[in-house]
């Protein structure tokens, strides 16, 4: 598998590689995960106990990383099984728990709607939570192309590309198919591209994943999930016929159908990611600045378009565009989506009523401009971002679109 570069944060990127794991190394990794999962569940228990105590007594006792670190030190001192594992991933899972808990409290204080809040950390069940181990600089080293983890675990890395810099941390995880991967966090390097003098507006949608102000850069709905739906239905039926009774282990046929289903889901996910990254690379290579709709497609999951919207992979495509632009030093303006389908890109007039989804042509009653609805919205993105569209398809539009950006 080729390594993927994913932006981790400001100034950092994550590079992912496949691992070749021996039977002994896999047993050691799963043992480390069992210990980390136990630490996480202990943190959940301590947090729930502190909440109940504060609610009953009116006190405000905290359950932060400092108290949990003390709990871990005492537990390692009294539990030989826990002490046999490395302390680095156990401390890191406490940090992850603290971040998750702090995010839930922040969302509650900000009074976000319940559907937008991050929930409090929950139990990690053995058969549901996938193994994920995080190691800081003192917990791993690279030697002769192999990854050596604290605790004497040695893994073979499939180096599909070179690391651009020394990594500061590594995450080792197993996917639903059973394959192991490691992802290194390194300092992000900017690879500037030559200036083109062109700008682009992007409007996200379901019929077309991305409609742009340039016909050559539109991204049609690939429909990867729809193409695989027949096989997915077949595997679902195989699992349904072989579903074990409650409390019993699944049969060999059930596990095989489960594996085939997971492999197909992973293939579709990779196809969507590959399509989005290739499109993002083309857009970033050909334009200096991009005005993209800051679209949050989560609400589509509650509509009749849920399946097609999920197959369009708008979120991952938008994320790929942002990461590719950051990597190559391009500028992306995220435009608020409110009323972008109601405004005229030519004169700026707004319709008196919201247009239904069935109406695919925008006709302005003020200036008489007529154009496809999504193309008009893509041009509105440029207007709101303050970009001059002189280089778009060689046409300079009159009105607000023809004004030079300040």
Secondary structure as a PSIPRED ss2 file (coil, helix, strand):
# PSIPRED VFORMAT (PSIPRED V4.0)

   1 X C   1.000  0.000  0.000
   2 X C   1.000  0.000  0.000
   3 X C   1.000  0.000  0.000
   4 X E   0.000  0.000  1.000
   5 X E   0.000  0.000  1.000
   6 X E   0.000  0.000  1.000
   7 X E   0.000  0.000  1.000
   8 X E   0.000  0.000  1.000
   9 X E   0.000  0.000  1.000
  10 X C   1.000  0.000  0.000
  11 X C   1.000  0.000  0.000
  12 X E   0.000  0.000  1.000
  13 X E   0.000  0.000  1.000
  14 X E   0.000  0.000  1.000
  15 X E   0.000  0.000  1.000
  16 X E   0.000  0.000  1.000
  17 X E   0.000  0.000  1.000
  18 X E   0.000  0.000  1.000
  19 X E   0.000  0.000  1.000
  20 X E   0.000  0.000  1.000
  21 X C   1.000  0.000  0.000
  22 X C   1.000  0.000  0.000
  23 X H   0.000  1.000  0.000
  24 X H   0.000  1.000  0.000
  25 X H   0.000  1.000  0.000
  26 X H   0.000  1.000  0.000
  27 X H   0.000  1.000  0.000
  28 X H   0.000  1.000  0.000
  29 X H   0.000  1.000  0.000
  30 X H   0.000  1.000  0.000
  31 X H   0.000  1.000  0.000
  32 X H   0.000  1.000  0.000
  33 X H   0.000  1.000  0.000
  34 X H   0.000  1.000  0.000
  35 X H   0.000  1.000  0.000
  36 X H   0.000  1.000  0.000
  37 X H   0.000  1.000  0.000
  38 X H   0.000  1.000  0.000
  39 X H   0.000  1.000  0.000
  40 X H   0.000  1.000  0.000
  41 X H   0.000  1.000  0.000
  42 X H   0.000  1.000  0.000
  43 X H   0.000  1.000  0.000
  44 X H   0.000  1.000  0.000
  45 X H   0.000  1.000  0.000
  46 X H   0.000  1.000  0.000
  47 X H   0.000  1.000  0.000
  48 X H   0.000  1.000  0.000
  49 X H   0.000  1.000  0.000
  50 X H   0.000  1.000  0.000
  51 X H   0.000  1.000  0.000
  52 X H   0.000  1.000  0.000
  53 X H   0.000  1.000  0.000
  54 X H   0.000  1.000  0.000
  55 X H   0.000  1.000  0.000
  56 X H   0.000  1.000  0.000
  57 X H   0.000  1.000  0.000
  58 X C   1.000  0.000  0.000
  59 X C   1.000  0.000  0.000
  60 X C   1.000  0.000  0.000
  61 X C   1.000  0.000  0.000
  62 X C   1.000  0.000  0.000
  63 X C   1.000  0.000  0.000
  64 X C   1.000  0.000  0.000
  65 X H   0.000  1.000  0.000
  66 X H   0.000  1.000  0.000
  67 X H   0.000  1.000  0.000
  68 X H   0.000  1.000  0.000
  69 X H   0.000  1.000  0.000
  70 X H   0.000  1.000  0.000
  71 X H   0.000  1.000  0.000
  72 X H   0.000  1.000  0.000
  73 X H   0.000  1.000  0.000
  74 X H   0.000  1.000  0.000
  75 X H   0.000  1.000  0.000
  76 X H   0.000  1.000  0.000
  77 X H   0.000  1.000  0.000
  78 X H   0.000  1.000  0.000
  79 X C   1.000  0.000  0.000
  80 X H   0.000  1.000  0.000
  81 X H   0.000  1.000  0.000
  82 X H   0.000  1.000  0.000
  83 X H   0.000  1.000  0.000
  84 X C   1.000  0.000  0.000
  85 X C   1.000  0.000  0.000
  86 X C   1.000  0.000  0.000
  87 X H   0.000  1.000  0.000
  88 X H   0.000  1.000  0.000
  89 X H   0.000  1.000  0.000
  90 X H   0.000  1.000  0.000
  91 X H   0.000  1.000  0.000
  92 X H   0.000  1.000  0.000
  93 X H   0.000  1.000  0.000
  94 X H   0.000  1.000  0.000
  95 X H   0.000  1.000  0.000
  96 X H   0.000  1.000  0.000
  97 X H   0.000  1.000  0.000
  98 X H   0.000  1.000  0.000
  99 X H   0.000  1.000  0.000
 100 X H   0.000  1.000  0.000
 101 X H   0.000  1.000  0.000
 102 X H   0.000  1.000  0.000
 103 X H   0.000  1.000  0.000
 104 X H   0.000  1.000  0.000
 105 X H   0.000  1.000  0.000
 106 X H   0.000  1.000  0.000
 107 X H   0.000  1.000  0.000
 108 X H   0.000  1.000  0.000
 109 X H   0.000  1.000  0.000
 110 X C   1.000  0.000  0.000
 111 X C   1.000  0.000  0.000
 112 X C   1.000  0.000  0.000
 113 X C   1.000  0.000  0.000
 114 X H   0.000  1.000  0.000
 115 X H   0.000  1.000  0.000
 116 X H   0.000  1.000  0.000
 117 X C   1.000  0.000  0.000
 118 X C   1.000  0.000  0.000
 119 X C   1.000  0.000  0.000
 120 X C   1.000  0.000  0.000
 121 X C   1.000  0.000  0.000
 122 X C   1.000  0.000  0.000
 123 X C   1.000  0.000  0.000
 124 X C   1.000  0.000  0.000
 125 X C   1.000  0.000  0.000
 126 X C   1.000  0.000  0.000
 127 X C   1.000  0.000  0.000
 128 X C   1.000  0.000  0.000
 129 X C   1.000  0.000  0.000
 130 X C   1.000  0.000  0.000
 131 X C   1.000  0.000  0.000
 132 X E   0.000  0.000  1.000
 133 X E   0.000  0.000  1.000
 134 X E   0.000  0.000  1.000
 135 X E   0.000  0.000  1.000
 136 X E   0.000  0.000  1.000
 137 X H   0.000  1.000  0.000
 138 X H   0.000  1.000  0.000
 139 X H   0.000  1.000  0.000
 140 X E   0.000  0.000  1.000
 141 X E   0.000  0.000  1.000
 142 X E   0.000  0.000  1.000
 143 X E   0.000  0.000  1.000
 144 X C   1.000  0.000  0.000
 145 X C   1.000  0.000  0.000
 146 X E   0.000  0.000  1.000
 147 X E   0.000  0.000  1.000
 148 X E   0.000  0.000  1.000
 149 X E   0.000  0.000  1.000
 150 X C   1.000  0.000  0.000
 151 X C   1.000  0.000  0.000
 152 X C   1.000  0.000  0.000
 153 X E   0.000  0.000  1.000
 154 X E   0.000  0.000  1.000
 155 X E   0.000  0.000  1.000
 156 X E   0.000  0.000  1.000
 157 X E   0.000  0.000  1.000
 158 X E   0.000  0.000  1.000
 159 X C   1.000  0.000  0.000
 160 X C   1.000  0.000  0.000
 161 X C   1.000  0.000  0.000
 162 X C   1.000  0.000  0.000
 163 X C   1.000  0.000  0.000
 164 X C   1.000  0.000  0.000
 165 X C   1.000  0.000  0.000
 166 X C   1.000  0.000  0.000
 167 X C   1.000  0.000  0.000
 168 X C   1.000  0.000  0.000
 169 X E   0.000  0.000  1.000
 170 X E   0.000  0.000  1.000
 171 X E   0.000  0.000  1.000
 172 X E   0.000  0.000  1.000
 173 X E   0.000  0.000  1.000
 174 X E   0.000  0.000  1.000
 175 X C   1.000  0.000  0.000
 176 X C   1.000  0.000  0.000
 177 X C   1.000  0.000  0.000
 178 X C   1.000  0.000  0.000
 179 X C   1.000  0.000  0.000
 180 X E   0.000  0.000  1.000
 181 X E   0.000  0.000  1.000
 182 X E   0.000  0.000  1.000
 183 X E   0.000  0.000  1.000
 184 X E   0.000  0.000  1.000
 185 X E   0.000  0.000  1.000
 186 X E   0.000  0.000  1.000
 187 X E   0.000  0.000  1.000
 188 X C   1.000  0.000  0.000
 189 X C   1.000  0.000  0.000
 190 X C   1.000  0.000  0.000
 191 X C   1.000  0.000  0.000
 192 X C   1.000  0.000  0.000
 193 X C   1.000  0.000  0.000
 194 X C   1.000  0.000  0.000
 195 X C   1.000  0.000  0.000
 196 X C   1.000  0.000  0.000
 197 X C   1.000  0.000  0.000
 198 X C   1.000  0.000  0.000
 199 X E   0.000  0.000  1.000
 200 X E   0.000  0.000  1.000
 201 X E   0.000  0.000  1.000
 202 X E   0.000  0.000  1.000
 203 X E   0.000  0.000  1.000
 204 X E   0.000  0.000  1.000
 205 X C   1.000  0.000  0.000
 206 X C   1.000  0.000  0.000
 207 X C   1.000  0.000  0.000
 208 X E   0.000  0.000  1.000
 209 X E   0.000  0.000  1.000
 210 X E   0.000  0.000  1.000
 211 X E   0.000  0.000  1.000
 212 X E   0.000  0.000  1.000
 213 X C   1.000  0.000  0.000
 214 X C   1.000  0.000  0.000
 215 X H   0.000  1.000  0.000
 216 X H   0.000  1.000  0.000
 217 X H   0.000  1.000  0.000
 218 X C   1.000  0.000  0.000
 219 X E   0.000  0.000  1.000
 220 X E   0.000  0.000  1.000
 221 X C   1.000  0.000  0.000
 222 X C   1.000  0.000  0.000
 223 X C   1.000  0.000  0.000
 224 X H   0.000  1.000  0.000
 225 X H   0.000  1.000  0.000
 226 X H   0.000  1.000  0.000
 227 X H   0.000  1.000  0.000
 228 X C   1.000  0.000  0.000
 229 X H   0.000  1.000  0.000
 230 X H   0.000  1.000  0.000
 231 X H   0.000  1.000  0.000
 232 X H   0.000  1.000  0.000
 233 X H   0.000  1.000  0.000
 234 X H   0.000  1.000  0.000
 235 X H   0.000  1.000  0.000
 236 X H   0.000  1.000  0.000
 237 X H   0.000  1.000  0.000
 238 X H   0.000  1.000  0.000
 239 X H   0.000  1.000  0.000
 240 X H   0.000  1.000  0.000
 241 X H   0.000  1.000  0.000
 242 X C   1.000  0.000  0.000
 243 X C   1.000  0.000  0.000
 244 X C   1.000  0.000  0.000
 245 X C   1.000  0.000  0.000
 246 X C   1.000  0.000  0.000
 247 X C   1.000  0.000  0.000
 248 X C   1.000  0.000  0.000
 249 X C   1.000  0.000  0.000
 250 X C   1.000  0.000  0.000
 251 X C   1.000  0.000  0.000
 252 X H   0.000  1.000  0.000
 253 X H   0.000  1.000  0.000
 254 X H   0.000  1.000  0.000
 255 X H   0.000  1.000  0.000
 256 X H   0.000  1.000  0.000
 257 X H   0.000  1.000  0.000
 258 X H   0.000  1.000  0.000
 259 X H   0.000  1.000  0.000
 260 X H   0.000  1.000  0.000
 261 X H   0.000  1.000  0.000
 262 X H   0.000  1.000  0.000
 263 X H   0.000  1.000  0.000
 264 X H   0.000  1.000  0.000
 265 X H   0.000  1.000  0.000
 266 X H   0.000  1.000  0.000
 267 X H   0.000  1.000  0.000
 268 X H   0.000  1.000  0.000
 269 X H   0.000  1.000  0.000
 270 X H   0.000  1.000  0.000
 271 X H   0.000  1.000  0.000
 272 X H   0.000  1.000  0.000
 273 X H   0.000  1.000  0.000
 274 X H   0.000  1.000  0.000
 275 X H   0.000  1.000  0.000
 276 X H   0.000  1.000  0.000
 277 X H   0.000  1.000  0.000
 278 X H   0.000  1.000  0.000
 279 X H   0.000  1.000  0.000
 280 X H   0.000  1.000  0.000
 281 X H   0.000  1.000  0.000
 282 X H   0.000  1.000  0.000
 283 X H   0.000  1.000  0.000
 284 X H   0.000  1.000  0.000
 285 X H   0.000  1.000  0.000
 286 X H   0.000  1.000  0.000
 287 X C   1.000  0.000  0.000
 288 X C   1.000  0.000  0.000
 289 X E   0.000  0.000  1.000
 290 X E   0.000  0.000  1.000
 291 X E   0.000  0.000  1.000
 292 X E   0.000  0.000  1.000
 293 X E   0.000  0.000  1.000
 294 X C   1.000  0.000  0.000
 295 X C   1.000  0.000  0.000
 296 X C   1.000  0.000  0.000
 297 X H   0.000  1.000  0.000
 298 X H   0.000  1.000  0.000
 299 X H   0.000  1.000  0.000
 300 X H   0.000  1.000  0.000
 301 X H   0.000  1.000  0.000
 302 X H   0.000  1.000  0.000
 303 X C   1.000  0.000  0.000
 304 X C   1.000  0.000  0.000
 305 X C   1.000  0.000  0.000
 306 X H   0.000  1.000  0.000
 307 X H   0.000  1.000  0.000
 308 X H   0.000  1.000  0.000
 309 X H   0.000  1.000  0.000
 310 X H   0.000  1.000  0.000
 311 X H   0.000  1.000  0.000
 312 X H   0.000  1.000  0.000
 313 X C   1.000  0.000  0.000
 314 X H   0.000  1.000  0.000
 315 X H   0.000  1.000  0.000
 316 X H   0.000  1.000  0.000
 317 X H   0.000  1.000  0.000
 318 X H   0.000  1.000  0.000
 319 X H   0.000  1.000  0.000
 320 X H   0.000  1.000  0.000
 321 X H   0.000  1.000  0.000
 322 X H   0.000  1.000  0.000
 323 X H   0.000  1.000  0.000
 324 X H   0.000  1.000  0.000
 325 X H   0.000  1.000  0.000
 326 X H   0.000  1.000  0.000
 327 X H   0.000  1.000  0.000
 328 X C   1.000  0.000  0.000
 329 X C   1.000  0.000  0.000
 330 X C   1.000  0.000  0.000
 331 X E   0.000  0.000  1.000
 332 X E   0.000  0.000  1.000
 333 X E   0.000  0.000  1.000
 334 X E   0.000  0.000  1.000
 335 X E   0.000  0.000  1.000
 336 X C   1.000  0.000  0.000
 337 X C   1.000  0.000  0.000
 338 X C   1.000  0.000  0.000
 339 X C   1.000  0.000  0.000
 340 X C   1.000  0.000  0.000
 341 X C   1.000  0.000  0.000
 342 X C   1.000  0.000  0.000
 343 X E   0.000  0.000  1.000
 344 X C   1.000  0.000  0.000
 345 X C   1.000  0.000  0.000
 346 X C   1.000  0.000  0.000
 347 X C   1.000  0.000  0.000
 348 X C   1.000  0.000  0.000
 349 X C   1.000  0.000  0.000
 350 X E   0.000  0.000  1.000
 351 X C   1.000  0.000  0.000
 352 X C   1.000  0.000  0.000
 353 X C   1.000  0.000  0.000
 354 X C   1.000  0.000  0.000
 355 X C   1.000  0.000  0.000
 356 X C   1.000  0.000  0.000
 357 X C   1.000  0.000  0.000
 358 X C   1.000  0.000  0.000
 359 X C   1.000  0.000  0.000
 360 X C   1.000  0.000  0.000
 361 X E   0.000  0.000  1.000
 362 X E   0.000  0.000  1.000
 363 X E   0.000  0.000  1.000
 364 X C   1.000  0.000  0.000
 365 X C   1.000  0.000  0.000
 366 X C   1.000  0.000  0.000
 367 X C   1.000  0.000  0.000
 368 X C   1.000  0.000  0.000
 369 X C   1.000  0.000  0.000
 370 X E   0.000  0.000  1.000
 371 X E   0.000  0.000  1.000
 372 X E   0.000  0.000  1.000
 373 X H   0.000  1.000  0.000
 374 X H   0.000  1.000  0.000
 375 X H   0.000  1.000  0.000
 376 X H   0.000  1.000  0.000
 377 X H   0.000  1.000  0.000
 378 X H   0.000  1.000  0.000
 379 X H   0.000  1.000  0.000
 380 X H   0.000  1.000  0.000
 381 X H   0.000  1.000  0.000
 382 X H   0.000  1.000  0.000
 383 X H   0.000  1.000  0.000
 384 X H   0.000  1.000  0.000
 385 X H   0.000  1.000  0.000
 386 X C   1.000  0.000  0.000
 387 X C   1.000  0.000  0.000
 388 X C   1.000  0.000  0.000
 389 X C   1.000  0.000  0.000
 390 X C   1.000  0.000  0.000
 391 X C   1.000  0.000  0.000
 392 X C   1.000  0.000  0.000
 393 X C   1.000  0.000  0.000
 394 X C   1.000  0.000  0.000
 395 X C   1.000  0.000  0.000
 396 X C   1.000  0.000  0.000
 397 X C   1.000  0.000  0.000
 398 X C   1.000  0.000  0.000
 399 X H   0.000  1.000  0.000
 400 X H   0.000  1.000  0.000
 401 X H   0.000  1.000  0.000
 402 X H   0.000  1.000  0.000
 403 X C   1.000  0.000  0.000
 404 X C   1.000  0.000  0.000
 405 X C   1.000  0.000  0.000
 406 X C   1.000  0.000  0.000
